Amino acid sequence: MALTKKTGRILGFLFLLTVLAGATGTAFRGLGGAEANSTEFLEDIMLHMGQMKLAISLDILASAIGVGIALFLYSFIKKYDQRLAIAYLTIAGINFTIIVVSNIIHVNLLSLSEEFAVTTAETTDHFTTLAKMLHEAYYWTHFLMLMLYSIGGSVLYYFLFRTKLVPVWLSIWGILASIVVFFGGALQLADIKVSGLLFVQNGIYILTFIIWLLVKGFNPKYIKSLE
C-alpha cells in the first residue's frame, strides 16, 4: 500500500476504533475503586457479570486493533528505520499478550464470584483473600500494559516527528504525553498513588491526534521524501 494523505485518515479511523472499544470497555469494567477484601466485592461482580464480560471482549478487541495498527504502519516505518518498525510491532504484540493475561485474571474473578455464590459463610475468608489477590494481579498487569503502551506510543510519535507526516508540535505533545503515562504507571506499580489526570491528559492528546488525522491526514509535502 502506498503512503498517501489518505493513509493518515485510515490511521486516525483505526485509532478511533481503539478508543471507542477501549473507553467503552473501561466504563463497563467495574473494578476501579473497589474494596476487594470484602464479600460485597464478589457479590458486586455477580451483579455486573454481563457488563464485565462485555468489557473483557472490548478490551481484547481494542488491543487487537492496536496490533493491526502496528501491522498497517510496519511497511511505512520500515522505509524510515527497520529497527524502529520491528520495535513498534514487537511492543504491540507484547502489549496484546499482557492484556489477554489481565483479562484472563478478570475471568478468574468472575468464576470465583460464581463459586462464592454457592458457598457457606464458614469459607468466605478464603474467597475474599483470593479475590484480593486476583484484583491486585489485574492492576499490576494493567499498569504494566500502560507503561508498554506509552513506550509504543513514543516510538510512533518519534517516527512521525522525524518524518513530519504530522505537525512537529503534535508529535512532541504525543511523546511528552506518553512519558507522563509511563511514569504514572511506574509509580502505581511502586504502590505510589497518583492523580488520574496523569492518564486523562493522554486521552485528551489521543482525541486531538485522531481529529487531526481524520481531517488532515498525513502531510503530502513530506510523503515523497519518505518514499
DRENPAMAR-852166 format. One record per atom (N, C-alpha, C): residue in three letters; x, z, y; residue number from 1. Coordinates in steps of 0.2 Angstrom, whole numbers, plus 2048, in hexadecimal, padded with zeros to 3 digits. Each point is the difference from the previous one (the first is absolute). Layout:
<nodes>
(node 'ala' (X Z Y) NUM),
...
</nodes>
This chain:
<nodes>
(node 'met' (804 800 7FA) 1),
(node 'met' (7FC 800 806) 1),
(node 'met' (804 800 806) 1),
(node 'ala' (7FF 7FC 805) 2),
(node 'ala' (804 7FF 806) 2),
(node 'ala' (7FE 806 805) 2),
(node 'leu' (805 802 804) 3),
(node 'leu' (7FF 805 805) 3),
(node 'leu' (7FD 7FD 806) 3),
(node 'thr' (7FA 802 802) 4),
(node 'thr' (7FC 7FD 805) 4),
(node 'thr' (7FD 806 805) 4),
(node 'lys' (7FD 7FE 805) 5),
(node 'lys' (7FD 805 804) 5),
(node 'lys' (7FA 803 7FC) 5),
(node 'lys' (7FD 7FC 7FC) 6),
(node 'lys' (7FB 803 7FC) 6),
(node 'lys' (802 805 7FB) 6),
(node 'thr' (806 7FF 7FE) 7),
(node 'thr' (803 805 7FB) 7),
(node 'thr' (7FF 807 802) 7),
(node 'gly' (802 801 807) 8),
(node 'gly' (7FF 807 803) 8),
(node 'gly' (7F9 802 800) 8),
(node 'arg' (7FB 7FC 801) 9),
(node 'arg' (7F9 802 7FF) 9),
(node 'arg' (7FE 802 7F9) 9),
(node 'ile' (803 7FC 7FB) 10),
(node 'ile' (7FE 802 7F9) 10),
(node 'ile' (803 807 7FF) 10),
(node 'leu' (806 801 803) 11),
(node 'leu' (803 807 7FF) 11),
(node 'leu' (7FC 805 803) 11),
(node 'gly' (7FD 7FF 806) 12),
(node 'gly' (7FC 805 803) 12),
(node 'gly' (7FA 801 7FC) 12),
(node 'phe' (7FD 7FB 7FD) 13),
(node 'phe' (7FA 801 7FC) 13),
(node 'phe' (802 804 7FA) 13),
(node 'leu' (805 7FF 7FD) 14),
(node 'leu' (802 804 7FA) 14),
(node 'leu' (801 807 802) 14),
(node 'phe' (803 801 806) 15),
(node 'phe' (801 807 802) 15),
(node 'phe' (7F9 803 802) 15),
(node 'leu' (7FC 7FC 802) 16),
(node 'leu' (7F9 803 802) 16),
(node 'leu' (7FD 802 7F9) 16),
(node 'leu' (801 7FC 7FB) 17),
(node 'leu' (7FD 802 7FA) 17),
(node 'leu' (802 807 7FD) 17),
(node 'thr' (807 801 801) 18),
(node 'thr' (803 806 7FE) 18),
(node 'thr' (7FD 806 804) 18),
(node 'val' (800 7FF 806) 19),
(node 'val' (7FD 805 804) 19),
(node 'val' (7F9 802 7FF) 19),
(node 'leu' (7FC 7FB 7FF) 20),
(node 'leu' (7F9 801 7FE) 20),
(node 'leu' (7FF 804 7F9) 20),
(node 'ala' (804 7FE 7FB) 21),
(node 'ala' (800 803 7FA) 21),
(node 'ala' (803 807 800) 21),
(node 'gly' (805 800 803) 22),
(node 'gly' (804 807 800) 22),
(node 'gly' (7FC 805 804) 22),
(node 'ala' (7FE 7FE 806) 23),
(node 'ala' (7FC 805 805) 23),
(node 'ala' (7FA 802 7FC) 23),
(node 'thr' (7FC 7FC 7FD) 24),
(node 'thr' (7FA 801 7FD) 24),
(node 'thr' (801 805 7FA) 24),
(node 'gly' (806 7FF 7FC) 25),
(node 'gly' (802 804 7FB) 25),
(node 'gly' (801 807 802) 25),
(node 'thr' (804 800 806) 26),
(node 'thr' (802 807 802) 26),
(node 'thr' (7FA 804 802) 26),
(node 'ala' (7FB 7FC 803) 27),
(node 'ala' (7FA 804 803) 27),
(node 'ala' (7FC 803 7FA) 27),
(node 'phe' (800 7FC 7FA) 28),
(node 'phe' (7FD 803 7FA) 28),
(node 'phe' (804 804 7FC) 28),
(node 'arg' (806 801 801) 29),
(node 'arg' (805 804 7FB) 29),
(node 'arg' (7FD 807 7FF) 29),
(node 'gly' (7FF 803 806) 30),
(node 'gly' (7FD 807 7FF) 30),
(node 'gly' (805 806 7FE) 30),
(node 'leu' (807 7FE 800) 31),
(node 'leu' (804 806 7FE) 31),
(node 'leu' (804 803 806) 31),
(node 'gly' (7FF 7FD 806) 32),
(node 'gly' (803 803 806) 32),
(node 'gly' (7FE 806 802) 32),
(node 'gly' (804 805 802) 33),
(node 'gly' (7FE 807 802) 33),
(node 'gly' (7FC 804 7FB) 33),
(node 'ala' (800 7FE 7FA) 34),
(node 'ala' (7FD 804 7FB) 34),
(node 'ala' (804 806 7FD) 34),
(node 'glu' (7FC 805 7FF) 35),
(node 'glu' (804 806 7FD) 35),
(node 'glu' (7FF 800 7F9) 35),
(node 'ala' (806 7FD 7FD) 36),
(node 'ala' (800 7FE 7F9) 36),
(node 'ala' (800 806 7FB) 36),
(node 'asn' (802 806 802) 37),
(node 'asn' (801 806 7FC) 37),
(node 'asn' (7F9 803 800) 37),
(node 'ser' (7FB 7FD 7FE) 38),
(node 'ser' (7F9 803 800) 38),
(node 'ser' (7FB 7FC 7FC) 38),
(node 'thr' (7FB 803 7FD) 39),
(node 'thr' (7FB 7FD 7FC) 39),
(node 'thr' (7FC 7FB 804) 39),
(node 'glu' (7FF 801 807) 40),
(node 'glu' (7FC 7FC 804) 40),
(node 'glu' (804 7F9 800) 40),
(node 'phe' (806 800 800) 41),
(node 'phe' (804 7FA 800) 41),
(node 'phe' (7FE 7FB 7FB) 41),
(node 'leu' (800 803 7F9) 42),
(node 'leu' (7FE 7FC 7FB) 42),
(node 'leu' (7F8 7FE 800) 42),
(node 'glu' (7FC 804 802) 43),
(node 'glu' (7F9 7FF 801) 43),
(node 'glu' (7FF 7FA 805) 43),
(node 'asp' (804 800 805) 44),
(node 'asp' (7FF 7FB 806) 44),
(node 'asp' (802 7F9 7FD) 44),
(node 'ile' (805 800 7FC) 45),
(node 'ile' (802 7FA 7FC) 45),
(node 'ile' (7FB 7FD 7FC) 45),
(node 'met' (7FC 805 7FC) 46),
(node 'met' (7FB 7FD 7FC) 46),
(node 'met' (7FA 7FD 805) 46),
(node 'leu' (7FF 803 805) 47),
(node 'leu' (7FB 7FE 805) 47),
(node 'leu' (801 7F9 803) 47),
(node 'his' (807 7FF 801) 48),
(node 'his' (802 7FA 803) 48),
(node 'his' (804 7FB 7FC) 48),
(node 'met' (7FE 800 7F9) 49),
(node 'met' (804 7FD 7FB) 49),
(node 'met' (800 7F8 801) 49),
(node 'gly' (7FA 7FE 802) 50),
(node 'gly' (7FE 7F9 801) 50),
(node 'gly' (804 7FD 806) 50),
(node 'gln' (800 803 805) 51),
(node 'gln' (804 7FE 806) 51),
(node 'gln' (807 800 7FF) 51),
(node 'met' (803 805 7FC) 52),
(node 'met' (807 801 7FF) 52),
(node 'met' (802 7FA 7FB) 52),
(node 'lys' (7FC 7FE 7FC) 53),
(node 'lys' (802 7FA 7FB) 53),
(node 'lys' (800 7FA 805) 53),
(node 'leu' (7FC 7FF 804) 54),
(node 'leu' (800 7FB 805) 54),
(node 'leu' (807 800 804) 54),
(node 'ala' (802 806 802) 55),
(node 'ala' (806 801 804) 55),
(node 'ala' (806 7FE 7FC) 55),
(node 'ile' (800 802 7FA) 56),
(node 'ile' (806 7FE 7FC) 56),
(node 'ile' (800 7F9 7FF) 56),
(node 'ser' (7FB 7FC 7FF) 57),
(node 'ser' (800 7F9 7FF) 57),
(node 'ser' (802 7FC 806) 57),
(node 'leu' (7FE 803 806) 58),
(node 'leu' (801 7FD 806) 58),
(node 'leu' (808 801 802) 58),
(node 'asp' (802 806 7FF) 59),
(node 'asp' (807 801 801) 59),
(node 'asp' (805 7FC 7FC) 59),
(node 'ile' (7FE 7FF 7FA) 60),
(node 'ile' (804 7FB 7FB) 60),
(node 'ile' (800 7F9 803) 60),
(node 'leu' (7FA 7FE 802) 61),
(node 'leu' (7FF 7F9 803) 61),
(node 'leu' (804 7FF 806) 61),
(node 'ala' (800 805 804) 62),
(node 'ala' (804 7FF 807) 62),
(node 'ala' (807 800 7FE) 62),
(node 'ser' (802 803 7FB) 63),
(node 'ser' (808 800 7FF) 63),
(node 'ser' (801 7F9 7FC) 63),
(node 'ala' (7FC 7FE 7FC) 64),
(node 'ala' (801 7F9 7FD) 64),
(node 'ala' (800 7FB 805) 64),
(node 'ile' (7FC 800 805) 65),
(node 'ile' (800 7FB 805) 65),
(node 'ile' (807 801 804) 65),
(node 'gly' (802 806 801) 66),
(node 'gly' (807 801 803) 66),
(node 'gly' (805 7FC 7FC) 66),
(node 'val' (800 801 7F9) 67),
(node 'val' (805 7FC 7FC) 67),
(node 'val' (7FF 7F8 801) 67),
(node 'gly' (7F9 7FE 801) 68),
(node 'gly' (7FF 7F9 801) 68),
(node 'gly' (803 7FE 807) 68),
(node 'ile' (800 804 805) 69),
(node 'ile' (803 7FF 806) 69),
(node 'ile' (807 7FF 7FF) 69),
(node 'ala' (803 804 7FC) 70),
(node 'ala' (808 7FF 7FF) 70),
(node 'ala' (801 7FA 7FD) 70),
(node 'leu' (7FC 7FE 7FB) 71),
(node 'leu' (801 7F9 7FC) 71),
(node 'leu' (7FF 7FB 805) 71),
(node 'phe' (7FB 800 804) 72),
(node 'phe' (7FE 7FB 805) 72),
(node 'phe' (806 7FF 805) 72),
(node 'leu' (803 805 802) 73),
(node 'leu' (805 800 805) 73),
(node 'leu' (807 7FE 7FD) 73),
(node 'tyr' (801 801 7FA) 74),
(node 'tyr' (806 800 7FC) 74),
(node 'tyr' (804 7FA 802) 74),
(node 'ser' (7FD 7FA 7FF) 75),
(node 'ser' (804 7FA 802) 75),
(node 'ser' (802 7FF 807) 75),
(node 'phe' (7FC 802 804) 76),
(node 'phe' (802 800 808) 76),
(node 'phe' (805 805 801) 76),
(node 'ile' (800 806 7FE) 77),
(node 'ile' (805 805 801) 77),
(node 'ile' (807 7FD 7FD) 77),
(node 'lys' (7FF 7FD 7FA) 78),
(node 'lys' (806 7FE 7FC) 78),
(node 'lys' (804 7FB 804) 78),
(node 'lys' (7FD 7FC 804) 79),
(node 'lys' (803 7FB 804) 79),
(node 'lys' (804 803 806) 79),
(node 'tyr' (7FE 806 802) 80),
(node 'tyr' (804 804 805) 80),
(node 'tyr' (806 804 7FC) 80),
(node 'asp' (7FE 804 7FB) 81),
(node 'asp' (804 804 7FC) 81),
(node 'asp' (7FD 802 7F9) 81),
(node 'gln' (804 7FD 7FB) 82),
(node 'gln' (7FD 801 7F9) 82),
(node 'gln' (800 808 7FE) 82),
(node 'arg' (805 803 802) 83),
(node 'arg' (800 808 7FF) 83),
(node 'arg' (7FA 803 803) 83),
(node 'leu' (7FF 7FE 806) 84),
(node 'leu' (7FA 803 804) 84),
(node 'leu' (7F9 7FF 7FC) 84),
(node 'ala' (800 7FA 7FE) 85),
(node 'ala' (7FA 7FE 7FC) 85),
(node 'ala' (7FF 803 7FA) 85),
(node 'ile' (805 801 7FC) 86),
(node 'ile' (800 804 7FA) 86),
(node 'ile' (7FF 807 801) 86),
(node 'ala' (803 803 805) 87),
(node 'ala' (7FE 807 802) 87),
(node 'ala' (7F9 801 802) 87),
(node 'tyr' (7FD 7FC 804) 88),
(node 'tyr' (7F9 801 802) 88),
(node 'tyr' (7FB 7FF 7FA) 88),
(node 'leu' (802 7FC 7FB) 89),
(node 'leu' (7FC 7FF 7FA) 89),
(node 'leu' (800 806 7FB) 89),
(node 'thr' (807 802 800) 90),
(node 'thr' (801 806 7FB) 90),
(node 'thr' (7FD 806 803) 90),
(node 'ile' (800 801 806) 91),
(node 'ile' (7FD 806 803) 91),
(node 'ile' (7F8 800 7FF) 91),
(node 'ala' (7FD 7FA 801) 92),
(node 'ala' (7F9 7FF 7FF) 92),
(node 'ala' (7FE 802 7F9) 92),
(node 'gly' (804 7FD 7FB) 93),
(node 'gly' (7FF 801 7F9) 93),
(node 'gly' (801 808 7FE) 93),
(node 'ile' (805 803 803) 94),
(node 'ile' (801 807 7FE) 94),
(node 'ile' (7FA 804 803) 94),
(node 'asn' (7FE 7FE 806) 95),
(node 'asn' (7FB 804 804) 95),
(node 'asn' (7F9 7FF 7FC) 95),
(node 'phe' (7FF 7FA 7FD) 96),
(node 'phe' (7FA 7FF 7FC) 96),
(node 'phe' (800 805 7FA) 96),
(node 'thr' (806 800 7FD) 97),
(node 'thr' (801 805 7FA) 97),
(node 'thr' (7FE 807 802) 97),
(node 'ile' (803 802 805) 98),
(node 'ile' (7FE 807 802) 98),
(node 'ile' (7F9 801 802) 98),
(node 'ile' (7FD 7FB 803) 99),
(node 'ile' (7F9 801 801) 99),
(node 'ile' (7FC 800 7FA) 99),
(node 'val' (801 7FC 7FB) 100),
(node 'val' (7FD 801 7FA) 100),
(node 'val' (801 807 7FD) 100),
(node 'val' (806 802 800) 101),
(node 'val' (801 807 7FD) 101),
(node 'val' (7FC 805 804) 101),
(node 'ser' (800 800 806) 102),
(node 'ser' (7FC 805 804) 102),
(node 'ser' (7F8 7FF 7FF) 102),
(node 'asn' (7FE 7FA 7FE) 103),
(node 'asn' (7F9 800 7FF) 103),
(node 'asn' (7FF 802 7F8) 103),
(node 'ile' (804 7FF 7FC) 104),
(node 'ile' (800 803 7F9) 104),
(node 'ile' (7FF 807 801) 104),
(node 'ile' (804 804 804) 105),
(node 'ile' (7FF 807 801) 105),
(node 'ile' (7F9 802 803) 105),
(node 'his' (7FE 7FB 804) 106),
(node 'his' (7F9 802 803) 106),
(node 'his' (7FB 7FF 7FA) 106),
(node 'val' (801 7FB 7FC) 107),
(node 'val' (7FB 7FF 7FA) 107),
(node 'val' (801 806 7FB) 107),
(node 'asn' (806 803 800) 108),
(node 'asn' (800 806 7FC) 108),
(node 'asn' (7FC 806 803) 108),
(node 'leu' (800 800 806) 109),
(node 'leu' (7FC 805 804) 109),
(node 'leu' (7F9 7FF 7FE) 109),
(node 'leu' (7FD 7FA 800) 110),
(node 'leu' (7FA 7FF 7FE) 110),
(node 'leu' (7FE 802 7F9) 110),
(node 'ser' (804 7FE 7FC) 111),
(node 'ser' (7FF 803 7F9) 111),
(node 'ser' (800 807 7FF) 111),
(node 'leu' (805 803 804) 112),
(node 'leu' (800 808 800) 112),
(node 'leu' (7FA 803 802) 112),
(node 'ser' (7FD 7FD 806) 113),
(node 'ser' (7F9 802 802) 113),
(node 'ser' (7FB 800 7FB) 113),
(node 'glu' (800 7FA 7FC) 114),
(node 'glu' (7FB 7FF 7FB) 114),
(node 'glu' (800 806 7FB) 114),
(node 'glu' (807 801 7FE) 115),
(node 'glu' (801 805 7FB) 115),
(node 'glu' (7FE 807 803) 115),
(node 'phe' (801 801 806) 116),
(node 'phe' (7FE 807 803) 116),
(node 'phe' (7F9 801 800) 116),
(node 'ala' (7FC 7FA 801) 117),
(node 'ala' (7F9 801 800) 117),
(node 'ala' (7FD 803 7FA) 117),
(node 'val' (803 7FF 7FA) 118),
(node 'val' (7FD 803 7FA) 118),
(node 'val' (804 806 7FD) 118),
(node 'thr' (804 803 805) 119),
(node 'thr' (804 806 7FE) 119),
(node 'thr' (7FD 806 801) 119),
(node 'thr' (803 806 7FE) 120),
(node 'thr' (7FD 806 801) 120),
(node 'thr' (804 804 805) 120),
(node 'ala' (7FD 805 803) 121),
(node 'ala' (803 803 806) 121),
(node 'ala' (807 803 7FE) 121),
(node 'glu' (801 802 7F9) 122),
(node 'glu' (806 803 7FE) 122),
(node 'glu' (806 7FC 801) 122),
(node 'thr' (7FF 7F9 800) 123),
(node 'thr' (806 7FC 800) 123),
(node 'thr' (801 7FC 807) 123),
(node 'thr' (7FC 802 805) 124),
(node 'thr' (801 7FD 806) 124),
(node 'thr' (807 800 804) 124),
(node 'asp' (803 805 7FF) 125),
(node 'asp' (807 801 803) 125),
(node 'asp' (804 7FA 7FD) 125),
(node 'his' (800 7FE 7FA) 126),
(node 'his' (804 7FB 7FD) 126),
(node 'his' (7FE 7F9 804) 126),
(node 'phe' (7FA 7FF 801) 127),
(node 'phe' (7FE 7FA 803) 127),
(node 'phe' (802 800 807) 127),
(node 'thr' (7FF 805 804) 128),
(node 'thr' (802 800 807) 128),
(node 'thr' (808 7FF 801) 128),
(node 'thr' (804 803 7FB) 129),
(node 'thr' (807 7FF 801) 129),
(node 'thr' (802 7F9 7FE) 129),
(node 'leu' (7FD 7FD 7FB) 130),
(node 'leu' (801 7F9 7FF) 130),
(node 'leu' (7FE 7FB 806) 130),
(node 'ala' (7FA 802 803) 131),
(node 'ala' (7FE 7FC 806) 131),
(node 'ala' (805 801 805) 131),
(node 'lys' (802 805 802) 132),
(node 'lys' (805 801 805) 132),
(node 'lys' (806 7FC 7FF) 132),
(node 'met' (803 800 7FA) 133),
(node 'met' (806 7FD 7FE) 133),
(node 'met' (7FF 7F8 801) 133),
(node 'leu' (7FA 7FE 7FE) 134),
(node 'leu' (7FF 7F8 800) 134),
(node 'leu' (7FF 7FE 808) 134),
(node 'his' (7FC 805 803) 135),
(node 'his' (7FF 7FE 807) 135),
(node 'his' (807 800 804) 135),
(node 'glu' (805 805 7FF) 136),
(node 'glu' (806 7FF 803) 136),
(node 'glu' (804 7FA 7FE) 136),
(node 'ala' (800 7FF 7F9) 137),
(node 'ala' (803 7FA 7FE) 137),
(node 'ala' (7FE 7F9 803) 137),
(node 'tyr' (7F9 800 801) 138),
(node 'tyr' (7FD 7FA 804) 138),
(node 'tyr' (803 7FF 807) 138),
(node 'tyr' (801 806 803) 139),
(node 'tyr' (802 7FF 807) 139),
(node 'tyr' (808 7FF 800) 139),
(node 'trp' (803 802 7FB) 140),
(node 'trp' (807 7FF 800) 140),
(node 'trp' (801 7F8 800) 140),
(node 'thr' (7FC 7FD 7FB) 141),
(node 'thr' (801 7F9 7FF) 141),
(node 'thr' (7FD 7FC 806) 141),
(node 'his' (7FB 803 803) 142),
(node 'his' (7FD 7FD 806) 142),
(node 'his' (805 800 806) 142),
(node 'phe' (804 805 802) 143),
(node 'phe' (805 800 805) 143),
(node 'phe' (806 7FC 7FE) 143),
(node 'leu' (802 800 7FA) 144),
(node 'leu' (805 7FC 7FE) 144),
(node 'leu' (7FE 7F8 801) 144),
(node 'met' (7FA 7FF 7FE) 145),
(node 'met' (7FE 7F9 801) 145),
(node 'met' (800 7FE 808) 145),
(node 'leu' (7FE 805 804) 146),
(node 'leu' (800 7FE 807) 146),
(node 'leu' (808 7FF 803) 146),
(node 'met' (804 804 7FD) 147),
(node 'met' (807 7FF 802) 147),
(node 'met' (803 7F9 7FE) 147),
(node 'leu' (7FE 7FE 7FA) 148),
(node 'leu' (802 7F9 7FD) 148),
(node 'leu' (7FC 7FB 804) 148),
(node 'tyr' (7FA 801 802) 149),
(node 'tyr' (7FC 7FB 804) 149),
(node 'tyr' (803 7FF 807) 149),
(node 'ser' (803 805 802) 150),
(node 'ser' (803 800 807) 150),
(node 'ser' (807 7FC 800) 150),
(node 'ile' (803 801 7FA) 151),
(node 'ile' (807 7FC 7FF) 151),
(node 'ile' (7FE 7F9 7FF) 151),
(node 'gly' (7FB 7FE 7FC) 152),
(node 'gly' (7FE 7F9 7FF) 152),
(node 'gly' (7FE 7FD 807) 152),
(node 'gly' (7FC 804 804) 153),
(node 'gly' (7FE 7FE 806) 153),
(node 'gly' (806 7FE 805) 153),
(node 'ser' (805 805 800) 154),
(node 'ser' (806 7FF 804) 154),
(node 'ser' (803 7F9 7FE) 154),
(node 'val' (800 7FF 7FA) 155),
(node 'val' (804 7FA 7FD) 155),
(node 'val' (7FC 7F9 803) 155),
(node 'leu' (7F9 801 800) 156),
(node 'leu' (7FC 7FA 802) 156),
(node 'leu' (801 7FF 808) 156),
(node 'tyr' (800 806 803) 157),
(node 'tyr' (800 7FF 808) 157),
(node 'tyr' (807 7FE 802) 157),
(node 'tyr' (805 802 7FC) 158),
(node 'tyr' (807 7FE 802) 158),
(node 'tyr' (800 7F9 7FF) 158),
(node 'phe' (7FD 7FD 7FB) 159),
(node 'phe' (800 7F9 7FF) 159),
(node 'phe' (7FD 7FC 805) 159),
(node 'leu' (7FA 803 802) 160),
(node 'leu' (7FC 7FD 806) 160),
(node 'leu' (804 800 807) 160),
(node 'phe' (804 806 800) 161),
(node 'phe' (804 801 806) 161),
(node 'phe' (805 7FB 801) 161),
(node 'arg' (804 7FF 7FA) 162),
(node 'arg' (805 7FB 800) 162),
(node 'arg' (7FE 7F9 801) 162),
(node 'thr' (7FA 7FE 7FD) 163),
(node 'thr' (7FE 7F9 800) 163),
(node 'thr' (7FC 7FF 806) 163),
(node 'lys' (7FD 805 804) 164),
(node 'lys' (7FC 7FF 806) 164),
(node 'lys' (7F9 7FD 7FE) 164),
(node 'leu' (7FE 800 7FA) 165),
(node 'leu' (7FA 7FD 7FE) 165),
(node 'leu' (7FA 804 804) 165),
(node 'val' (801 806 802) 166),
(node 'val' (7FB 804 804) 166),
(node 'val' (804 802 806) 166),
(node 'pro' (7FD 803 805) 167),
(node 'pro' (804 802 806) 167),
(node 'pro' (804 806 7FE) 167),
(node 'val' (806 800 803) 168),
(node 'val' (805 805 7FF) 168),
(node 'val' (7FD 807 800) 168),
(node 'trp' (7FC 801 806) 169),
(node 'trp' (7FD 807 801) 169),
(node 'trp' (7FC 802 7FA) 169),
(node 'leu' (7FD 7FB 7FD) 170),
(node 'leu' (7FB 802 7FA) 170),
(node 'leu' (804 802 7FA) 170),
(node 'ser' (806 7FD 7FF) 171),
(node 'ser' (804 801 7FA) 171),
(node 'ser' (803 807 801) 171),
(node 'ile' (803 801 806) 172),
(node 'ile' (803 807 802) 172),
(node 'ile' (7FB 806 7FF) 172),
(node 'trp' (7FA 7FF 803) 173),
(node 'trp' (7FB 805 7FF) 173),
(node 'trp' (7FF 801 7F8) 173),
(node 'gly' (7FF 7FB 7FC) 174),
(node 'gly' (7FF 801 7F9) 174),
(node 'gly' (806 804 7FD) 174),
(node 'ile' (806 7FE 802) 175),
(node 'ile' (806 804 7FD) 175),
(node 'ile' (7FF 807 802) 175),
(node 'leu' (7FF 802 806) 176),
(node 'leu' (800 807 802) 176),
(node 'leu' (7FA 803 7FD) 176),
(node 'ala' (7FA 7FD 800) 177),
(node 'ala' (7FA 803 7FC) 177),
(node 'ala' (802 802 7F9) 177),
(node 'ser' (803 7FB 7FD) 178),
(node 'ser' (802 801 7F9) 178),
(node 'ser' (805 806 7FF) 178),
(node 'ile' (805 801 805) 179),
(node 'ile' (804 805 7FF) 179),
(node 'ile' (7FD 807 801) 179),
(node 'val' (7FB 800 805) 180),
(node 'val' (7FC 806 801) 180),
(node 'val' (7FC 802 7F9) 180),
(node 'val' (7FD 7FB 7FD) 181),
(node 'val' (7FD 801 7FA) 181),
(node 'val' (805 803 7FA) 181),
(node 'phe' (806 7FD 800) 182),
(node 'phe' (805 802 7FB) 182),
(node 'phe' (801 808 801) 182),
(node 'phe' (802 802 806) 183),
(node 'phe' (801 807 801) 183),
(node 'phe' (7FA 804 7FF) 183),
(node 'gly' (7FA 7FE 802) 184),
(node 'gly' (7FA 804 7FF) 184),
(node 'gly' (800 801 7F8) 184),
(node 'gly' (800 7FB 7FC) 185),
(node 'gly' (800 801 7F9) 185),
(node 'gly' (805 804 7FD) 185),
(node 'ala' (806 800 803) 186),
(node 'ala' (806 804 7FD) 186),
(node 'ala' (7FF 807 802) 186),
(node 'leu' (7FD 801 806) 187),
(node 'leu' (7FF 807 802) 187),
(node 'leu' (7FA 803 7FC) 187),
(node 'gln' (7FB 7FC 7FE) 188),
(node 'gln' (7FB 803 7FC) 188),
(node 'gln' (803 801 7F9) 188),
(node 'leu' (804 7FC 7FD) 189),
(node 'leu' (803 802 7FA) 189),
(node 'leu' (804 806 800) 189),
(node 'ala' (803 802 806) 190),
(node 'ala' (804 806 800) 190),
(node 'ala' (7FB 806 802) 190),
(node 'asp' (7FA 7FF 7FF) 191),
(node 'asp' (7FB 805 801) 191),
(node 'asp' (800 802 808) 191),
(node 'ile' (801 7FC 804) 192),
(node 'ile' (800 801 807) 192),
(node 'ile' (7FA 7FC 803) 192),
(node 'lys' (7FB 804 802) 193),
(node 'lys' (7F9 7FC 802) 193),
(node 'lys' (802 7FD 807) 193),
(node 'val' (7FD 7FA 800) 194),
(node 'val' (801 7FC 806) 194),
(node 'val' (7F9 7FD 803) 194),
(node 'ser' (800 7FE 806) 195),
(node 'ser' (7F9 7FE 803) 195),
(node 'ser' (7FF 7F9 7FC) 195),
(node 'gly' (7F9 7FF 7FF) 196),
(node 'gly' (7FE 7FA 7FE) 196),
(node 'gly' (801 7FA 805) 196),
(node 'leu' (801 802 806) 197),
(node 'leu' (802 7FA 805) 197),
(node 'leu' (806 7FC 7FE) 197),
(node 'leu' (805 803 7FC) 198),
(node 'leu' (806 7FD 7FE) 198),
(node 'leu' (7FE 7FA 7FC) 198),
(node 'phe' (7FA 800 7FC) 199),
(node 'phe' (7FE 7FB 7FC) 199),
(node 'phe' (7FB 7FC 803) 199),
(node 'val' (7FC 803 804) 200),
(node 'val' (7FA 7FC 804) 200),
(node 'val' (804 7FB 805) 200),
(node 'gln' (805 801 803) 201),
(node 'gln' (803 7FC 804) 201),
(node 'gln' (802 7F9 7FD) 201),
(node 'asn' (802 801 7F9) 202),
(node 'asn' (802 7FA 7FD) 202),
(node 'asn' (7F9 7FB 7FE) 202),
(node 'gly' (7FB 804 800) 203),
(node 'gly' (7F9 7FC 7FF) 203),
(node 'gly' (7FF 7FC 806) 203),
(node 'ile' (801 803 806) 204),
(node 'ile' (7FF 7FD 806) 204),
(node 'ile' (804 7FA 801) 204),
(node 'tyr' (806 800 7FE) 205),
(node 'tyr' (805 7FB 800) 205),
(node 'tyr' (7FE 7FA 7FB) 205),
(node 'ile' (7FE 802 7FA) 206),
(node 'ile' (7FE 7FB 7FB) 206),
(node 'ile' (7FA 7FC 802) 206),
(node 'leu' (7FB 803 803) 207),
(node 'leu' (7FA 7FD 803) 207),
(node 'leu' (802 7FB 806) 207),
(node 'thr' (805 802 804) 208),
(node 'thr' (803 7FC 805) 208),
(node 'thr' (803 7FA 7FD) 208),
(node 'phe' (804 801 7FB) 209),
(node 'phe' (804 7FB 7FD) 209),
(node 'phe' (7FB 7FB 7FC) 209),
(node 'ile' (7FB 802 7FD) 210),
(node 'ile' (7FB 7FC 7FD) 210),
(node 'ile' (7FD 7FB 805) 210),
(node 'ile' (7FD 803 805) 211),
(node 'ile' (7FD 7FC 806) 211),
(node 'ile' (804 7FB 802) 211),
(node 'trp' (807 802 802) 212),
(node 'trp' (804 7FB 802) 212),
(node 'trp' (801 7FA 7FC) 212),
(node 'leu' (801 802 7F9) 213),
(node 'leu' (801 7FA 7FB) 213),
(node 'leu' (7FA 7FC 800) 213),
(node 'leu' (7FA 803 800) 214),
(node 'leu' (7FA 7FC 7FF) 214),
(node 'leu' (7FF 7FC 806) 214),
(node 'val' (801 802 806) 215),
(node 'val' (7FF 7FC 806) 215),
(node 'val' (806 7FB 801) 215),
(node 'lys' (806 802 7FF) 216),
(node 'lys' (806 7FC 802) 216),
(node 'lys' (803 7FD 7FB) 216),
(node 'gly' (800 803 7FA) 217),
(node 'gly' (804 7FD 7FA) 217),
(node 'gly' (808 801 802) 217),
(node 'phe' (804 7FC 7FC) 218),
(node 'phe' (807 801 801) 218),
(node 'phe' (802 7FB 806) 218),
(node 'asn' (805 802 804) 219),
(node 'asn' (802 7FC 806) 219),
(node 'asn' (803 7F9 7FD) 219),
(node 'pro' (7FD 7FB 802) 220),
(node 'pro' (802 7F9 7FD) 220),
(node 'pro' (807 7FE 803) 220),
(node 'lys' (802 803 806) 221),
(node 'lys' (806 7FF 803) 221),
(node 'lys' (806 802 7FC) 221),
(node 'tyr' (7FF 805 7FB) 222),
(node 'tyr' (806 802 7FC) 222),
(node 'tyr' (7FF 7FF 7F9) 222),
(node 'ile' (7FB 7FC 7FE) 223),
(node 'ile' (7FF 7FE 7F9) 223),
(node 'ile' (805 7FB 7FE) 223),
(node 'lys' (801 7FB 804) 224),
(node 'lys' (805 7FB 7FE) 224),
(node 'lys' (807 803 7FF) 224),
(node 'ser' (802 805 804) 225),
(node 'ser' (807 803 7FF) 225),
(node 'ser' (800 803 7F9) 225),
(node 'leu' (7FB 803 7FE) 226),
(node 'leu' (800 803 7F9) 226),
(node 'leu' (800 7FB 7FB) 226),
(node 'glu' (7FC 7FB 801) 227),
(node 'glu' (800 7FA 7FB) 227),
(node 'glu' (807 7FD 7FF) 227),
</nodes>
